[in-house]
Amino acid sequence: MIKILLYIIGSVLIISTIAGIVGLNKKQEAKTKKHEEVVALGDSLTYGVGDNTGNGYVSDLQLLLSQNKGGAVTVHNYGIPGQQSDGLLYQIKNTDVKDDLDDADYFIIFIGTNDVLKSNGHNLLPIYEKRLEVGKADYENNIREILSIIRNKNQEAPILFLGLYNPFPDSVQIEQVIEEWNKTSNEIINEYPRVKFISTNELFQKKSTEYFSDSLHPNKKGYKLITKKIVNEYDF
């Protein structure tokens, strides 16, 4: 009787162990092949204004990542044309976007162009230095709060912060402004873990209809340059 009891107990233990190993393997396999989520935040440059397909860099990025990863990748495009950093701050605090912060595997932020424009009187020429200084101070505060909120909600997901580009590369004055704002952004993101600055300014050193749809926004070909830059700069 005792032998039979010991045999039953031994069999149960073996079956339990095998089941546990199988379950662990399935869990690890599911994790490897999981559906990854990328949250893209920003303004018209994230939304895709200027691309006649309406996709911008976001859809191209989703396609490339899905092709090169074991599982599907979805990029959620939360870009809003005309949005400034204060609008983005409001968006992640008070809209449905905040519900996606916890589960995101990556974040991409492309914001600041409209902050520069509004600070300077909704135009880039002439340059008003004092107005830009005030605007940049507000921008700094907003970016810090944005990054703090995201990092508090999601401590692990990498944040890719895209730098601004000069839409009028022939203007030395505008170039100086863009470089200064990018420098400020770079300094801010260094205060936070797992945040990477990706420069875009060198992509458009010559103004050309080959890459621009209007005075500010890239066309499909221009957005592809941004997509390629993101993929080359960060190993997803």
N, C-alpha and C positions, 0 to 999 in steps of 0.2 A: 504493500500500500504506500509506504513511504517512498519507494523507488518510483512508483507511478506519479505521485505528487511532485517529486523532484523533477521528473521528466516533463510534466505539464508546465511547471514554473520555468524550467529551462527553455522550453519551446516558446512560451510567451515572451520571455526576455529576448530571444533570438529574433522573433517576428517584430517585436517593438523596435529593436536596434535597426533591423533592415528597413522598416517603415520610416524610421527617423532619418536614416541616410538618404533614402529615396526622396523624402520630403525636402531635406536640405539641398539636395542636388537640383530639384525642381525649382526651389526658391532662388538658388544662385543663378540658374539658367534664366528664370524670369527676370531677375535683376539685370542680367547681362543684356537681355533683349527688350528691356522696358521701353515704353514710349516716352521719349524725352520731350520736355517742354521748354521753349525759349520765349521769354517775354521781352518784346521790343518796345521801348518807350521813347517818346520824342515829339517832334513837330512834323511839318510837311515833308521833311527829308526822310523820316521814318515811314510816314503815310504813303509816300511814293509819288508825290506831285511832280509832274514833268515826264513820267514814264507813260507812254501812250497805252501800255497794257495795264496800268494802274497798280503794278506790283512793287516797284522800287527795289531796294536791295533785300527786302524781307522775304519775298517769295523765292528769289534766286537762292538765298541762303538756306531756306527750308529744303529746297530741292537738292542742293549740294550736300547738305548734312544728312539727309535721308538716304542718299545714294552711297555715302561713305561710312555709315554706321550700321550696326547690326539690326537695329529696329527703327521704326518710324520716328521722325522728328517733326513736331508742330511748332511753328513760330507764330506767336500771337502778336499781331500788329496793333498796338494801342497808340500809334502816332496820331496827332491831331494837328491839321494845318493851322499855322498861326500861333501855336502854343509856345508859351515861355516857361521858364523854370518854375515860376510860381503856380502856373496852371498844372504843370506836371506834379508838383507837390500836392496840390489839391486833389488831383486825379488818383494818386496812390493812397490818399487818406480818406476820400469820401465817395469813391465810385466802386463799381464791381471789380476794378483792377486789383484792389487790395486783397481780394479773395484768392487771386492767382499767385500772390507773392510767395506764399509758403511752399507751394509745390513746384515752382520753377527750378529747372536744372541750370539755366543760364539766364542772365539779363544783358540786354544791350540798351545803352542810353545814348541818344544823339540829340542834344538840346543846347540852346544858347544863341543860335543865329538870330532869333526874334528878340532876345534880350538885348543884343548888340544894336539891332535896328531901332527898337523902341527907345533905348537909352539915348541914341544919337538923333532922335527926332524923326524916326521912321524912314530914315535915309542914311546912306553911308558917306555922302559927301555934301557939304564939308564936314570935317571931323570936329566934334565938340568934346574936348578932353575931359572937362569937369563933369559933364553929363554922363559920360562913359564911366568915369570913376564911381559915381553914385550907383549906376546900373550894375557895375561889376561887383560892388559890395553886396547888393541885394542878391545877385546871382550866386555869389559865394555862400551866403547864408542858406539859400534855397537848396543848393547842391549838397551841402553838408547834411541838411535835414532829410533830403531825399535818400541819400546813401545810408544815413542812420536808420531810417524807417525800414528800408529794404534789408539791411544787415540784421536788424533786430527780429524781423519776421523770418528771415532765411539766412542762417549763418554760413552755409556751405556753398551755395551756388555762386560761381564766378560772375563778376559784373564787368562787362566790356564797355568802356566809356569812350565814345568816338569824339575826337577833337574836331574843332571847327575848321572850315576851309575858307580861303579868301575868294569870293566870287568875282573879284576884280583884281587879278594878280598884277596888273600893270600899275596899280596904285601902291606906292611905298607906304603912305599913311595908313591905308586900310590893312596892309600886311602887318604893320607894327601892332595895330589893335588886335588882330586875330592872334598873332604870336603871344601877346600879353595875356589875352583871355585863356589861351591854351596852356600857357605856363601856370596860370592860376589854377586851372582845372587839374593839371598834373600834380600840383602841390597838395590840393585838397584830397585827391583820391589816394595819395600815399599815406594818408592817415587811417585808411580802412583796409582790412584784410581782403585778399582775393579780388582786388579791383585792378584792372589793367587799362591803361590809356592806349588807344589806337589812333595814331595820327592820320588825318585825311588831307591835310593841306598840300602835301607834295603831289597829290593826284591831279590837281588842277592848276599847274603852274602857268599854263597858257590858256587864255580864254578862247574857246572854240565851239562852234555849233556842232562839232563832232561829238561833244560830251555834254553840252548844255541845251536845255529846251527853252530857257528864257534867261533873264539876267541873273537869276539865283539858283534855279533848280536844275539838276542833271537830267539828261534824257536816259533812255534805257541803257545805252552804252556807258554813260557816266555812272549810273547806279551799279553796273556790273563791276566797275573799277573798285567801288566801295566794298561790294561783296567779296571780291577777290582779296582785297586788303585784310578784311576781317578774318577770312579763312587762313591766309598766310601768316597772320600775326598771332593767331591763337589756335592751339591744338585741341580741338573739340574731342 
